[in-house]
Amino acid sequence: FAPTITSSPTSSDDILDAFCPDDNTLGARRFLKTQRRTFYVIELVKFGNSLGKKRYEDYKTFMKDNIIRQAGGEVAFDFVKDGGSKFEAVFVVRYPSGNAFRRFVMEETTMAPMLDRRKSLLTEDSIYFTTLNEDVSNLYPALSYGPQFYSTPAFLESNPQFYNPEAFLIHAVKFLSTPVLDGREKVAVFDAETEDLKSANGIFAHGWLDIISTCRGKI
């Protein structure tokens, strides 16, 4: 079901403001103007009630049918789990460039009313503009490739506890940096020291994304 949205004259700045309110808009606008490569938009939401869930599903249907495909994008991850303590839905979309996002999202006049409907009944709502970390597969190969790369389908079928793609953890990290502490370096040491332990217990990373701009919410 794709809801009918009545379009009205709306500037691209207004649409970006609806996406990224308050003080986040400037950083998002700067990112979209300079990002010439593929990037990912992560949405983390919690529904206020069943109507909030329906409106968010309507929003995703609208995006898939009218926006993402035309922009040359792709849904990378779409997961809903009712009753989550912090978030109940994760929606990740890959866009080919900031220019594609500006053209097909910010300049689409039907976006503004859809965004108003989207956010009206959400109790938690975070949106991040991110890029794929391409160094991770070289630094931590055992974490970057799950057992589907080196185990047979028969093994995975008979050992579901070893790899269950419906059980996942979203780990959002903000690095602390002081004159005597480099948080990013400390996390890198931790990842290196736990790589084999995690791999041996069926814990793998489906993607490492660097948050470039906080569009909505905080981290």
C-alpha positions in Angstrom: 0.0 0.0 0.0 1.4 3.3 -1.0 -0.3 6.3 0.6 -1.5 9.2 -1.5 0.5 12.3 -0.7 -0.6 15.7 -2.0 2.4 17.6 -3.1 2.9 21.3 -2.4 5.7 23.8 -3.2 8.5 23.0 -0.8 12.1 24.0 -1.0 14.9 21.5 -0.7 16.1 23.3 2.4 12.7 22.7 4.0 12.9 19.0 3.3 16.4 18.8 4.7 15.2 20.7 7.8 12.5 18.1 8.2 15.0 15.3 7.9 17.7 16.9 10.1 16.2 19.4 12.5 17.8 21.8 14.9 21.5 22.3 14.8 22.2 19.1 12.7 21.1 20.6 9.4 24.3 22.5 8.7 26.5 19.4 9.0 24.2 17.3 6.9 24.0 20.0 4.2 27.8 20.2 4.1 28.1 16.4 3.9 25.6 16.1 1.0 27.4 18.8 -1.0 30.8 17.2 -0.7 30.0 13.5 -0.7 30.7 12.2 -4.2 30.8 8.5 -3.4 28.4 5.9 -2.0 27.1 6.6 1.5 24.5 5.0 3.8 21.6 6.6 5.6 20.8 4.7 8.9 17.4 5.2 10.5 16.8 3.9 14.1 13.2 4.3 15.3 10.8 3.2 18.1 7.1 3.3 17.4 4.8 5.1 19.8 2.0 2.7 19.1 0.6 0.5 16.4 -0.4 3.5 14.3 3.1 4.8 14.5 4.4 1.5 13.2 1.9 1.6 10.3 2.9 5.1 9.4 6.5 4.2 9.4 5.8 1.2 7.2 3.9 3.5 4.9 6.9 5.8 4.8 9.3 2.9 3.9 6.9 1.7 1.1 6.8 5.3 -0.2 10.6 5.5 -0.1 11.1 2.2 -1.8 8.6 2.8 -4.6 9.1 6.5 -5.3 12.5 7.6 -4.1 15.2 5.0 -3.5 15.0 3.3 -6.9 14.9 6.5 -8.9 18.0 7.8 -6.9 19.9 4.7 -7.9 19.9 3.6 -4.3 19.3 0.2 -2.6 17.9 -1.0 0.7 20.9 -2.5 2.5 19.1 -3.6 5.7 15.4 -3.5 6.8 14.6 -5.0 10.2 11.6 -4.7 12.5 11.4 -6.1 16.0 8.4 -5.1 18.1 9.1 -4.3 21.7 12.7 -3.4 21.5 13.9 -1.5 24.6 15.5 1.3 22.7 14.7 0.9 19.0 12.2 -1.3 17.1 13.2 -0.8 13.5 16.5 -0.4 11.6 16.3 0.9 8.0 19.6 1.4 6.1 19.7 2.7 2.6 22.7 3.0 0.3 22.7 6.1 -2.0 25.3 6.5 -4.8 26.2 10.1 -3.9 25.2 13.2 -2.0 24.1 14.7 -5.3 21.7 11.8 -5.9 20.2 12.3 -2.4 19.8 16.1 -3.0 18.1 15.5 -6.4 15.8 12.7 -5.6 15.1 13.3 -1.9 15.6 17.0 -1.1 14.0 18.2 -4.4 11.0 15.8 -4.2 8.0 17.9 -3.3 6.1 14.9 -1.8 8.8 14.3 0.8 7.8 17.0 3.2 4.3 15.8 4.0 5.5 12.2 4.1 8.2 13.2 6.6 5.6 14.9 8.8 3.5 11.7 8.8 6.6 9.6 9.5 7.8 11.4 12.6 4.4 12.3 14.2 4.1 9.1 16.2 7.7 7.9 16.8 9.0 8.0 20.3 12.7 7.5 19.3 14.0 8.7 15.9 17.7 8.8 14.9 19.1 9.3 11.4 22.8 9.2 10.6 24.7 9.8 7.3 27.5 7.3 7.2 30.2 5.9 4.9 31.4 2.3 4.7 34.7 1.7 6.5 36.8 -0.1 3.8 39.8 -0.8 6.1 38.0 -3.2 8.4 38.1 -6.2 6.0 41.9 -6.0 5.9 42.4 -5.2 9.6 40.0 -7.9 11.0 39.3 -10.5 8.3 37.9 -13.0 10.7 35.2 -10.5 11.8 34.4 -9.3 8.4 33.5 -12.6 6.8 30.8 -14.7 8.4 30.7 -18.5 8.1 28.7 -18.3 4.9 32.0 -17.6 3.2 33.8 -20.7 4.4 31.1 -23.2 5.7 28.8 -25.4 3.7 25.1 -24.8 3.7 24.7 -28.3 5.3 26.9 -27.2 8.2 25.0 -24.0 8.7 21.7 -25.8 8.6 22.7 -28.3 11.2 24.4 -25.7 13.4 22.0 -22.8 13.5 23.4 -21.6 16.8 26.7 -20.9 15.1 25.3 -18.4 12.7 21.9 -16.8 13.2 21.5 -13.7 11.0 18.3 -12.7 12.8 20.2 -12.2 16.1 22.2 -9.0 15.8 23.7 -6.2 17.8 24.0 -2.6 16.7 27.0 -1.2 18.3 27.2 2.6 18.1 30.5 4.1 19.4 31.6 7.7 20.1 35.3 7.9 20.5 36.8 9.8 23.5 39.9 11.8 22.6 42.0 13.6 25.2 45.7 14.7 25.3 46.5 11.3 26.9 43.9 9.0 25.4 43.0 8.1 21.9 39.6 6.3 22.0 39.8 5.2 18.4 43.1 3.5 19.0 41.9 1.8 22.2 38.9 0.4 20.3 41.1 -0.8 17.5 43.3 -2.7 20.1 40.1 -4.2 21.6 38.8 -5.4 18.2 42.2 -6.9 17.3 42.4 -8.8 20.7 38.8 -10.1 20.5 38.7 -10.9 16.8 39.5 -14.7 17.1 37.3 -15.1 20.2 34.3 -13.5 18.4 34.8 -15.5 15.2 35.1 -18.8 17.1 31.7 -18.1 18.7 29.9 -17.1 15.5 30.0 -13.3 16.0 30.6 -11.5 12.7 30.3 -7.9 11.4 27.8 -7.3 8.6 29.1 -3.8 8.1 31.2 -1.1 9.7 29.9 2.3 9.1 31.6 5.6 10.0 29.1 8.3 11.1 30.0 11.4 9.2 27.0 13.5 10.1 24.3 13.2 12.7 21.1 14.0 11.0 18.6 13.4 13.8 19.2 12.3 17.4 22.5 12.0 19.2 25.3 9.6 19.6 
